[in-house]
Amino acid sequence: MWIYATLALFSTWKFMFAPMAGYLAGLSFLETLLSCLFGGYLSASFFYWTANYFMTRFSKKNTKKTSKSLRIKKLQNRRKINRRIIKLKRLFNPVVTCWLFPLFLSLPIGTIVTAKFYRHQRVTYFYILIGISVNAIILTSISYMLHYF
C-alpha cells in the first residue's frame, strides 16, 4: 500500500520519471499505470482549479518593494520567458499544448501555464486529463519495454 502511495505522490511532481520508479519497485504494469494516473490526475486537478490563486500570488510577490533596477531586471527576464511561452503557444494548437506542457514543464507548472492560456475554453481541463492518460500509457510502456531490451 505504501508503495502505491509513494509512487502516486512522486508522480504528482515528476510525472515523466514515475513509471520507471514503479518498475524498479517491482510493481506490475497495471499497478504502475494506475498509481501514476492517480497522482497525475490529483496534481493536475489541484493546480488547474487553483491556477488563478498561484498566478495572483506570484504577481504580488514580484511587485513587493525592491530597488528599481532589480525590478526592471526581473521584469525583463520574465518578459523573455513569457515571449518564449507565447511563441510555443502560437506554434501548437490547444490540444498539443495541453498534452505536452504538463509533461515537459512538470505537472504543476505545465498545468498552471496551460490554465493561464486556455482557461476560457471549457474542454481544456479534459484535454489535460486525456494528455496525462496518454502520457502515462506511453511512459509506462516504455519503462517496461526497456527491461526486455
VENTANOR-V988258 format. One record per backbone hydrogen bond with DSSP energy under -1.0 kcal/mol. CO is the residue of the C=O (numbers start at 1). NH is the residue of the N-H. If there is no record, write none. Layout:
co=CO nh=NH
co=CO nh=NH
This chain:
co=1 nh=5
co=2 nh=6
co=3 nh=7
co=4 nh=8
co=5 nh=9
co=6 nh=10
co=7 nh=11
co=10 nh=14
co=17 nh=21
co=18 nh=22
co=19 nh=23
co=20 nh=24
co=21 nh=25
co=22 nh=27
co=23 nh=26
co=28 nh=32
co=29 nh=33
co=30 nh=34
co=31 nh=35
co=32 nh=36
co=33 nh=37
co=34 nh=38
co=35 nh=39
co=36 nh=40
co=37 nh=41
co=38 nh=42
co=39 nh=43
co=40 nh=44
co=41 nh=45
co=42 nh=46
co=43 nh=47
co=44 nh=48
co=45 nh=49
co=46 nh=50
co=50 nh=54
co=51 nh=55
co=52 nh=56
co=53 nh=57
co=54 nh=58
co=55 nh=59
co=56 nh=60
co=57 nh=61
co=58 nh=62
co=67 nh=71
co=68 nh=72
co=69 nh=73
co=70 nh=74
co=71 nh=75
co=72 nh=76
co=73 nh=77
co=74 nh=78
co=75 nh=79
co=76 nh=80
co=77 nh=81
co=78 nh=82
co=79 nh=83
co=80 nh=84
co=81 nh=85
co=82 nh=86
co=83 nh=87
co=84 nh=88
co=85 nh=89
co=86 nh=90
co=87 nh=91
co=88 nh=92
co=93 nh=97
co=94 nh=98
co=95 nh=99
co=96 nh=100
co=97 nh=101
co=100 nh=104
co=101 nh=105
co=106 nh=110
co=107 nh=111
co=108 nh=112
co=109 nh=113
co=110 nh=114
co=111 nh=115
co=112 nh=116
co=113 nh=117
co=114 nh=118
co=115 nh=119
co=118 nh=121
co=121 nh=124
co=123 nh=127
co=124 nh=128
co=125 nh=129
co=126 nh=130
co=127 nh=131
co=128 nh=132
co=129 nh=133
co=130 nh=134
co=131 nh=135
co=132 nh=136
co=133 nh=137
co=134 nh=138
co=135 nh=139
co=136 nh=140
co=137 nh=141
co=138 nh=142
co=139 nh=143
co=140 nh=144
co=141 nh=145
co=142 nh=146
